[in-house]
Amino acid sequence: MPEKGKAKSAKDEKVDRQRLGARLREAREYLGLSQDEVAKYLSIPRTALSHIESGQRGVDALELKKMAQLYKQPVVYFTGESQPAAGMSEDVAHLARAAAGLSEGDRRELNRFAEYLRARAASEGSSND
């Protein structure tokens, strides 16, 4: 992060655009959305979305907000300004955010599945000894 009052260099800004673009592309691909679908949602040409995802074009605040809503992630997930809770990896933090939106019954089912996976991992670990 640059010192207060100092502007980022063009190189730093390019790297930031590339990181943001990669996060946006990964989220789109994870959800199985095509560039055409997202571009139509944003009312921009598909080539503009391609340039955003490759870091060749910046994304404005409204576009980023709409993509975050579409991809069901907070804006800070894409900007990298927020770190996951102490000691919690990003994938675990993502699971916690996703689980928060589930019904109580679905969270119980998710917990049972997590217990199953832990038990399976423990069983596989002990059988490899």
C-alpha positions as CSV (number, residue, x, y, z in Angstrom):
1,M,0.0,0.0,0.0
2,P,1.4,3.4,-0.9
3,E,2.3,5.9,1.8
4,K,-0.4,8.4,2.6
5,G,-0.5,11.2,0.1
6,K,1.6,9.2,-2.5
7,A,-0.1,8.1,-5.7
8,K,0.4,4.5,-6.9
9,S,2.7,4.1,-9.9
10,A,1.3,3.1,-13.2
11,K,2.9,-0.4,-12.7
12,D,1.1,-0.8,-9.3
13,E,-2.2,0.2,-10.8
14,K,-1.8,-2.3,-13.7
15,V,-1.0,-5.1,-11.2
16,D,-4.1,-4.1,-9.1
17,R,-6.3,-4.2,-12.3
18,Q,-4.9,-7.6,-13.2
19,R,-5.6,-9.0,-9.7
20,L,-9.1,-7.6,-9.7
21,G,-9.7,-8.9,-13.2
22,A,-8.5,-12.4,-12.2
23,R,-10.7,-12.5,-9.2
24,L,-13.7,-11.4,-11.2
25,R,-13.0,-14.0,-13.9
26,E,-12.6,-16.8,-11.3
27,A,-15.9,-15.9,-9.7
28,R,-17.7,-15.8,-13.1
29,E,-16.2,-19.1,-14.1
30,Y,-17.0,-20.7,-10.7
31,L,-20.7,-19.8,-11.2
32,G,-20.6,-21.1,-14.8
33,L,-21.5,-17.8,-16.3
34,S,-20.3,-16.8,-19.8
35,Q,-18.7,-13.5,-20.6
36,D,-21.8,-12.8,-22.8
37,E,-24.2,-13.4,-20.0
38,V,-22.3,-11.1,-17.6
39,A,-21.7,-8.4,-20.2
40,K,-25.5,-8.3,-21.0
41,Y,-26.2,-8.1,-17.2
42,L,-23.8,-5.1,-17.0
43,S,-25.0,-3.6,-20.3
44,I,-21.5,-3.5,-21.7
45,P,-19.9,-5.1,-24.7
46,R,-18.4,-8.6,-24.1
47,T,-15.0,-7.3,-25.2
48,A,-15.1,-4.7,-22.4
49,L,-15.7,-7.5,-19.9
50,S,-12.8,-9.4,-21.5
51,H,-10.6,-6.4,-21.0
52,I,-11.7,-6.0,-17.4
53,E,-10.9,-9.6,-16.6
54,S,-7.5,-9.4,-18.3
55,G,-6.6,-6.1,-16.5
56,Q,-6.5,-4.1,-19.7
57,R,-9.5,-1.9,-18.6
58,G,-10.4,-0.6,-15.2
59,V,-13.9,-1.3,-13.8
60,D,-16.0,1.5,-12.4
61,A,-17.6,1.4,-9.0
62,L,-21.1,0.7,-10.3
63,E,-19.9,-2.1,-12.6
64,L,-18.0,-3.7,-9.7
65,K,-21.0,-3.4,-7.4
66,K,-23.2,-5.1,-9.9
67,M,-20.7,-7.9,-10.5
68,A,-20.3,-8.4,-6.8
69,Q,-24.1,-8.8,-6.5
70,L,-24.3,-11.1,-9.5
71,Y,-21.4,-13.2,-8.1
72,K,-22.8,-13.1,-4.6
73,Q,-19.6,-11.8,-3.0
74,P,-18.9,-8.6,-1.1
75,V,-17.0,-6.0,-3.1
76,V,-14.0,-6.3,-0.8
77,Y,-13.6,-9.9,-1.9
78,F,-12.6,-8.6,-5.3
79,T,-10.6,-5.6,-4.2
80,G,-8.6,-7.6,-1.7
81,E,-8.9,-4.8,0.9
82,S,-10.3,-7.1,3.5
83,Q,-8.4,-10.0,4.9
84,P,-10.3,-13.1,6.2
85,A,-10.7,-13.4,10.0
86,A,-7.5,-14.1,11.8
87,G,-6.4,-17.7,11.3
88,M,-9.2,-18.3,8.8
89,S,-8.3,-19.1,5.2
90,E,-10.2,-17.3,2.4
91,D,-12.0,-20.5,1.4
92,V,-13.2,-21.1,5.0
93,A,-14.3,-17.5,5.3
94,H,-16.2,-17.9,2.0
95,L,-18.0,-21.0,3.3
96,A,-18.9,-19.2,6.5
97,R,-20.4,-16.3,4.5
98,A,-22.3,-18.8,2.3
99,A,-23.6,-20.7,5.3
100,A,-24.9,-17.6,6.9
101,G,-27.4,-17.2,4.1
102,L,-28.8,-20.7,4.6
103,S,-31.9,-21.7,6.6
104,E,-31.4,-23.2,10.0
105,G,-32.2,-26.7,8.7
106,D,-29.8,-26.3,5.8
107,R,-27.0,-25.2,8.2
108,R,-27.6,-28.3,10.3
109,E,-27.4,-30.5,7.2
110,L,-24.2,-28.7,6.2
111,N,-22.7,-29.3,9.7
112,R,-23.6,-33.0,9.4
113,F,-21.8,-33.1,6.0
114,A,-18.8,-31.4,7.5
115,E,-18.7,-33.9,10.3
116,Y,-18.9,-36.7,7.7
117,L,-16.0,-35.2,5.8
118,R,-13.9,-34.9,9.0
119,A,-14.6,-38.5,9.9
120,R,-13.7,-39.7,6.4
121,A,-10.5,-37.7,6.4
122,A,-9.6,-39.1,9.9
123,S,-10.4,-42.6,8.7
124,E,-8.3,-42.3,5.5
125,G,-5.4,-40.8,7.5
126,S,-5.4,-43.7,10.0
127,S,-5.5,-46.3,7.2
128,N,-2.4,-44.7,5.6
129,D,-0.3,-45.3,8.7
